[in-house]
Amino acid sequence: AAEAAAAEAAAREARRREAEGRAARGMVRAAEEQRAASSRAAASRAVREAARLKDKATAEAESEAAMSAAVSRWAEEDAALDAEHRARAEEVEARVSAAKAETEARIGEADAQAL
């Protein structure tokens, strides 16, 4: 579970970097548009688009980070539950062994008394 969470976190990090790369490319594209445009309106649109792309990439990165944190939390909870289940299974196994030993001892006593 921990390895899967680490792999998921790595994949999320790669997607976050990809989103930032898209935002950077979008900002470059917006800047090129701004240089090519002669009117102030076109320059203003390019700046707004770059800001929008940056905000979008930031939101995507934050969402990926939150999802990664949730996956890590779930993996930790799964590991804790697995440990709890193992402990319970060992406890049951110990009780069964004790009961078996007690039963065998009683059988031995009964056999000894029968002789």
Secondary structure, DSSP 4 states (H G I P E B T S, - for coil): -HHHHHHHHHHHHHHHHHHHHHHHHHHHHHHHHHHH--SHHHHHHHHHHHHHHHHHHHHHHHHHHHHHHHHHHHHHHHHHHHHHHHHHHHHHHHHHHHHHHHHHHHHHHHHHHH-
